[in-house]
Amino acid sequence: MPPAANRSGIWKGIAAAALGLTCIAGGWWLGQLQNGADNTDQARLSLERQASALQQQLNLGQASPADQQRLLELLVGLDRKPEATVLLERLADQQPQKWPLRLLLAELRRDQQDRSGAERELRQLLNLRPDQIEGLQLLALLQLETGRSAQAQKQLEAALSRASKPQLKPQALAIGLLLANVLQKSGRPAQADSVLLKLAADFPTDQRPLLARALLQQEGGNPKGAQQSLAQARSRRPGPSDPRLDQVAAEWGLAPLRGTSPSQPGKQIGN
């Protein structure tokens, strides 16, 4: 079984691919700004000057939307998160139609350990867009972090039902994968497996439900079942192998999936 960190990374890869996350989701946007900033004193001083000039323009009512965006980036990159939160709250209130601002505000509050504030922002977002997948993802994470897995499960089951009836909608896949992830993290692997099997049936050309199921089976001590699920996932997309499948196979010490025939899944992967 692969180390916990690697298993977590695979889950995140599945979720990111399924959810189509924007660069502001899950802290990625924040981390990129911080990691990309030059650490030298001279560079930081230059950024501080830029931020001060833009802040002055904002105070005078002369900052354009681009200026405000740049100021926000600078404040976050300089780790001045309380100031960034104030600015972002202002922008989100001024432009309620731009839901990514509210999502980023929630992420920024969570990054400062203000989980109740983060959840409040997400509730505002989800009141207007109940099935907004990035909002559902972050809210589920907050609920798991605060020991409310049952609440997260109930909320996602309702969202999945809305996305499945009366007709199956494309977003049902992302919501279902998120639900399965929550169930797995909550110690309900059998329920997670049932959700993934249904997703695999509902989306017969998509590899992701089977890839998630393979990971679930491997973590549950069923390597044979995991091998079969990987082969089934591979058979859904003839041609060049999906790099994620090769990554999982490599993590588990299995034979590469490139060039395998989908007609004999168990035998091929077990070789």
PyMOL commands that set and color helices and strands:
alter all, ss='L'
color gray80, all
select helices_A, chain A and resi 4-19+25-36+41-59+65-77+81-94+99-111+115-128+133-145+149-164+171-185+189-202+208-219+223-235+243-251+265-270
alter helices_A, ss='H'
color red, helices_A
deselect
rebuild
show_as cartoon
